[in-house]
């Protein structure tokens, strides 16, 4: 489990990503999601943001679980 400070940072990044979605700022969403996944690779919310931002920016994204 992540330390308390890492957990707080993850929460801040996810909040920032959520706010960026509302503004359609997909580069920020992508950046936040990638940063969260560097700290917690199994974070489902960050994976969803990453996929959404990737689609919006025209990237093909995949996760290790994809075939």
N, C-alpha and C positions, 0 to 999 in steps of 0.2 A: 504494500500500500504506500502511496506517495506521502511524503511528509506534509505537515500542515501548511507550510509556506508554499510548497508546490501545488497542493490542492487549492489554495487561495488564488494562486496565479492562474491555474486552469480555469477556475470559476470566472475570473476577470476576463480572460481571453474568450471564453464562451459567451459572456455577456457582450463583449465588444463585437464578436461575430454576429450575434443576434441583432444588434443595433445596425451593423453594416448591411445585413440582409434587408432591413426596412428601408435603407437608403439605396439599395441595389449596388452597393460598393463591393463588387465581387472579388476584387484583388485583396481587400482587407479581410473578407470572409475566408478566402483561400489561405492567406498568411496566418490568421489566427488558428484555423483548423490544423494547419501543418505544425505550428508551434505546440499546440496541445498534444498532437500525436507524437511529437518528439519526446514529450514527457510521460505520456500515458498512451501507448500504442493501441490499446483496445477500447479507447473512448468512443462509444457509439455515436454520441452527439457530434463530436468532431468529425467522425467519418462521414456522417450525413451532410454536414456543412461542406466538407471537402468535395464530395460528389456533386452537391448542388452548385457550388461555385465553379467547379470544373465544367459542368454542363453549360452554365451561363456564359463562361468565357470560351467555350468551344473546345475544351480539352477533353481527352478521353481519360477518365480516371479509373483506377482499379485498386482493389484492396487485395491483401494477401489471400483472402478467402475466395476471391473470384477465380473461376477456372481459366 
